[in-house]
Structure formats: structure tokens, C-alpha cells
Amino acid sequence: MRIVLVGPPGAGKGTQATRLAEKLRIPHISTGDLFRANISRQTELGKLAKSYMDAGNLVPDEVTIAMAKDRMEQPDAEGGFLLDGFPRNVSQAEALDELLQTEGIKLDAVLDLEAPEDEVVKRIAGRRICRNESAHVFHVTYSPPKQEGVCDVCGGELYQRDDDSEDTVRTRLEVYHTQTEPIIDYYRAQGLVVTISAMGPVDEVTGRALEALKNGE
């Protein structure tokens, strides 16, 4: 299967992408991993992306698209792939369509993970991470440490990342609504969107997603 995974920050895309890719036996292709791999290997695309990032600028769509194209052409992606974080906007979605048409293939589904905005904020803003190298993650509501502010595993100090603050999360959500959410309507017009609730236990959400992909609804 060839799937695009979308959903707001905090909907659990990373977790579900990994699990679904494993269940479906297709590679999980995330934008973050693409950037890290290309920069680490010092490819031409990686050097180009890094030059924009070092200058504090967004990496242009054409660079992201070129990285995605290169990754989708690898042998392990011949039978399908799961895209996570790409496309991020309608222009990238249009470029992906052109890319796939050139190869004579098409997407099978766009899986839309839905979660209420207040729940998303609660999930992210409640995270606390250990300052030590282990970087164990806790949550003030869902998996609190035995002692407030102290890591259960190594005794390190727990802190909230700057980009996990409520104000920052709401800004990230606004960016998602204005830039990424429109691709859902774009793909809905093609009859590709499968929407499921991202609420509940992780296993339950995975099962829900697999069933929805199987039924195409």
C-alpha cells in the first residue's frame, strides 16, 4: 500500500506510523528522518537543506520533494510506503501526484488521524522529559513520575521543552490548520481520505486504522 498519514501535532502520528508500517511491511518515510539522513550522509540535497536551516529559513518545497522522490525510489519502497510529514501543504501534494504519475503509480489512501484540539494540547503540554542522556519521557496526567519533577529511572530532573508549552502548541496547531489541513480536502476530492479517531489506547488506534484501510472507509 502507498499511504499518506496526516493529523495534528499530538495525534500520535509518529507512533502509529511506525506500527502501521511494520504491520503492513512497508517503509515508514518521515520528513524528519529524510532531513537527518541526507544531512548526516552529506548528500547534495542534505547540504542544501542544511544551508537553509542554518540560516534560520524553511527548507524549500523543491528540496523536500527531491529528498522524498529519492527515498521512494529505493528498492524497499517498490511495494509501497507510508509517508509521514510529507506532503505538508497542497503544493507538495500536487508535486507528489505528479511524481507518482510519472512512475505510473498512485496513492491507495490518506489516513487522517483526528483528535480534539484540547486533547492535543493536553497530550503535548503535559510531557516532561529527563534532562539526563536517557531522556525518558513522562506525562503529568497519563504517566506521571512517582516523585514530581524527578525521573523514575535515573533520578534526573524532568523538564518541559520550550516547544511543548501550551502557547507554542497552539501556535503549531494554527500552522497545521492553515498549511497542512487543506491537503485533506485536496485528497478527499480524489476519494482517498480515510478518517479515524486517534483517541484511546495505542493498540486500539492501530487496529482501527488497519480496519479502516482494509475497508477503505
N, C-alpha and C positions, 0 to 999 in steps of 0.2 A: 504493500500500500504506500501511497505518497500522500502525506498528511501535513497540513499546516496547523500548528497549535497556537491559539490566541486566548487572551484573558488578561484581566487587570493585574497589576503587581499584587502579590499576596494571595493569588488564587491557587497557588501550588503548581504552576506550570513546570518548573524545574523537576520537581519530584515526580509528577505524572509523566513528563516527557521521558525520563529515564526508565520508568516502569513500563510504559506502553511500548517504547522501542524494544525493550527486552522481550516482552510478551509477543510482539509482532515480528521479532527478529529482523529489525531494520535499524540502520544507524540513526542516532539522535544527533542532529546537526543544530547547534546553538550558535547565535551570533557571537556571544562572549568567547566560546571555545575557538571559533574561527579566527577572531582577532588575536587571541593568545597564541594559537598555533602558528599563525603567519608571522607574528612579531618575534616569537621565540626562534623560529627557523630562519628569520631574517630574509623572507622572500621579498620580491619587489613590491608585492601588494602590502606585505607587513610593514616594510619601511615607509611606504606611502601613508598607510593608516597611522603609523606612529608619529609621522611628521605633523599630521593634523591634530592628533591627540596631545602631543607635547606643546602645541601652540594654543591648546585650550579650545580647539574648534571641533565641531562634529565631523565625523568621517563621512564624506560624500556618498550618496546612494550608489554611484557607479563603482566605487571601491568595494563596498559591502556586497553588491551584486556579483562582482567579479570573483570575490572570495567564495561566495555561495555556489557559483557556477563551477568553480574548480573542485569544490568538495563534492558536489552532486555527481561529478563525472568520475569519481573514484570507483573502483571495482565493487566495493562493498555496498554501494548505493544503487547498483544496477536493478535490484529487485524492489527498491522503494526506499523511503527515508521519512523522517519526522523532523520538520523544520520548527525551531523554537526561537522566537525573537526576530525572525525574518519570514515574510516581509513585515516591515514596521509601519508602512504607510501605503497609500493607494498607488503611488508612482512605483514603489518597489513591487507591489503586487502585479501591476501591469507588466513590469520588466520580467518578473518571474514567469508570467503567462507566455510572453514572447520566447523566453529561454526554453521552456518546456515544449512549446510548439515546434521550435527548431529541431528539437530532439525527437519529435513525434510521440511525446508522452503528455500526460495530463495529471492533475491532482485528482485524488479519489475523494478527499474530504477535508473540510476545515473544521476542526474541533474547537468549539467556543466554550471555555470554562467560565461559568457565571458564579459570582459571589457578591452579596450585598456590600455596598461601599463601607458601611460602618464595621462590618466583619473584617474586611480587608485591612482597614486602619487598625483595628484591634489586634489582628494577627501580626502585623509588621511592627507597630509601635510597642507591642509587648515583648519583643525579642530582647534578650540580654545575652551578651557574648563574653566569654572568658578572655581576659587580656593576655593570658599566657599563650604559648605557642600552640597548645592543643586547640584553642578557640572553640571550646564546647559551647553549644547553644542551648539556652533555656528560654522559658516564656513565663511571664508573671502570672498568667492565668492557666495555660494548658500544661505546662511542665515546669512549675516553679522549683527553685533550688530549696534544699532543706533549710538553709540559712539565707536570708535576704542579702543579695549582693555578693554572695560567695559561691564559687564553683564547687559542686558536689564531688567532682572527680579529682581536682588538683588543689583546691583551696584558693585559686586565683580570684582576682577581683572581676566581677561581672559589670559590664557597662552597656549602654545603648549607643549604637553607631549613630553618627550625625544624620545619615540618610534614612534612619529608621524613626526619626522624630515624627510626631503627628503632623506638624506643618509641612515637613518635607514629603511625607507620604501623600498628603492631599494634593501637593503640587505635582507629584509623579502621576497621580490618578488623573489630574486635569490634562496632563500631557498625553496620557493614554486615551482619554475621551476625545481629544481634538485631533490627534495624529494617527493612532492605531485603530481605534474603534470603527472608523469609517470603512476599513477593509472588510468588516463583517457584512455590511450591506453590499459591498462590491462582490463578494463571493456568494452572498445569498441570492443575488440576481442570476448566478450561474448554477444555483441549486446545490451548492456544495456544503453549506453550513449545517453542522450538527451541534446543537447546543445542549449542554448538560449542567447540572448543579455541581459546583465544586465544594459543597458543604458536606460535612460528615467525615468519618474515618477514611484514611488514605486508601485502604484496600477497597472500601465501598465505592469511592470515586473512580478508582481504576476499573473496577468491574462494570460500573455504569458506563464509562467511556468505551470499553471494549464492546459492550452490548449495543450501544448506540452506533458505533462504527460498523458493526456487523449488520445492523438493521438499516443503516443509512437514514436514521431519523432522530 
